[in-house]
């Protein structure tokens, strides 16, 4: 009898889903598929244009009952990502990966936490939406980086200039 491990299923599904997507690269971080490197290329027309943003994704032992750990490795100026938070902690504001929100729904936004029916592809889509400045994933009204969120609303052109400068400085080859 062959036991299909959920991590393998989700990884295979995500590889298939993004094989023709030039703005998403998914690969093992090392030798195992329970530790992944996700690279999202910034979309033209956004302050993150052409940047290569690396995210670390680790499946927990109790996956799919707990969400994968996701961490933004690349420094960036983003309202929903706080680059000052060290590895091992959550530096991405996303209900989907917050272990405290498993099975919960935010009544005001409709955003839902992780459930076992969600997959790696759901996480990749959300992170891609954040980096491509697509609501509801790009959400400056609920920032983790409060300075970036406030700047977005008070001085959007300054926000975009700073985000573009950080993109050029930290995410270009």
C-alpha positions in Angstrom: 0.0 0.0 0.0 1.3 3.4 -0.9 0.7 6.2 1.5 0.5 9.6 -0.2 1.9 12.3 2.1 -0.1 15.5 2.0 3.1 17.6 1.6 4.0 15.7 -1.5 0.5 16.1 -2.9 0.4 19.9 -2.2 3.9 20.4 -3.6 3.1 18.4 -6.8 -0.1 20.4 -7.2 1.7 23.7 -6.8 4.6 22.8 -9.2 1.9 21.9 -11.8 -0.1 25.1 -11.1 2.9 27.4 -11.6 4.9 25.6 -14.3 3.9 28.2 -16.9 3.9 31.1 -14.5 7.1 33.2 -15.0 6.5 35.3 -11.9 6.5 32.3 -9.5 9.4 29.9 -8.8 8.9 27.0 -6.3 11.8 24.7 -5.3 13.0 22.7 -2.4 15.2 24.7 0.0 17.5 21.8 0.4 16.8 18.1 -0.3 13.4 17.8 1.2 10.0 19.2 0.0 8.9 20.0 3.5 11.2 23.1 3.4 10.6 25.2 0.3 12.0 28.4 -1.4 9.3 30.4 -3.1 10.5 33.3 -5.3 7.9 35.8 -6.5 8.9 38.2 -9.2 7.4 41.6 -8.8 4.9 42.5 -11.5 5.4 45.4 -13.8 3.5 48.5 -12.9 4.0 48.0 -9.1 6.7 49.3 -6.8 8.0 45.7 -6.6 8.5 45.4 -10.4 11.1 42.9 -11.4 12.3 42.3 -7.9 13.0 38.7 -6.8 11.3 38.2 -3.5 12.3 35.0 -1.6 10.0 33.4 0.9 10.8 30.4 3.1 8.0 27.9 3.6 8.2 25.0 6.1 5.5 22.3 6.6 4.9 21.5 10.3 4.8 17.9 11.6 1.0 18.2 12.1 0.4 19.4 8.5 -2.4 19.9 7.2 -3.9 20.5 10.6 -1.6 23.5 11.1 -0.5 26.0 8.5 3.0 26.0 7.0 5.4 28.5 8.4 6.1 31.2 5.8 8.7 33.9 6.2 9.7 36.7 3.9 13.5 36.4 3.5 14.0 39.4 1.2 14.0 42.8 2.7 11.1 44.9 1.4 9.0 48.0 2.2 5.5 46.5 2.4 2.6 47.3 4.7 1.8 43.6 5.3 5.4 42.4 5.7 7.8 43.6 8.4 11.4 42.9 7.4 12.6 43.9 10.9 11.1 40.8 12.5 13.8 38.0 12.8 13.5 34.5 11.4 11.5 32.1 13.5 8.8 34.7 14.0 5.9 35.6 11.7 6.9 38.6 9.6 3.9 38.3 7.1 0.4 39.6 8.1 -1.8 36.9 6.5 -4.6 35.2 8.3 -4.1 32.0 6.2 -0.7 31.3 7.8 -1.3 32.6 11.3 -1.4 29.6 13.7 -3.6 31.5 16.1 -6.3 31.8 13.5 -6.7 28.2 12.4 -10.4 27.5 11.7 -11.4 31.1 12.4 -13.0 33.7 10.1 -12.7 37.4 10.6 -16.3 38.6 10.5 -15.3 42.2 9.4 -13.1 41.2 6.4 -14.3 37.6 5.6 -10.6 36.5 5.7 -10.2 33.0 7.0 -7.5 31.2 8.9 -6.0 27.9 7.9 -8.1 24.8 7.5 -6.9 21.3 6.4 -8.8 21.8 3.1 -6.4 24.7 2.2 -3.2 24.0 0.3 0.2 25.3 -0.5 -1.3 26.8 -3.7 -3.6 29.0 -1.6 -0.6 30.4 0.3 1.4 31.0 -2.9 -1.6 32.8 -4.4 -2.0 35.0 -1.3 1.8 35.9 -1.3 1.7 36.6 -5.0 -1.3 38.9 -4.5 0.6 40.7 -1.7 3.7 41.3 -4.0 1.6 42.2 -7.0 -0.4 44.8 -5.0 -3.7 43.0 -5.4 -6.5 43.4 -2.8 -7.5 41.7 -0.6 -3.9 40.3 -0.1 -2.2 43.7 -0.4 -4.0 45.3 2.6 -2.4 48.5 3.9 -5.5 49.1 6.1 -4.4 46.1 8.3 -0.6 46.6 8.4 2.1 44.6 10.1 4.6 47.3 9.1 2.6 50.3 10.5 5.0 52.9 9.1 4.6 51.5 5.6 0.8 51.2 6.0 0.4 54.8 7.2 2.8 56.1 4.5 0.7 54.3 1.9 -2.4 56.3 2.9 -0.7 59.6 3.8 1.8 59.9 0.9 1.3 57.1 -1.6 3.9 58.5 -4.1 6.5 58.5 -1.3 5.5 54.9 -0.3 5.8 53.8 -3.9 9.2 55.5 -4.3 10.5 53.9 -1.1 9.2 50.4 -2.0 10.8 50.7 -5.4 14.1 51.9 -3.9 14.1 48.9 -1.5 13.2 46.6 -4.4 16.1 47.8 -6.4 18.5 47.7 -3.4 17.5 44.3 -1.9 15.8 42.2 -4.5 17.7 42.7 -7.8 20.5 40.5 -9.0 
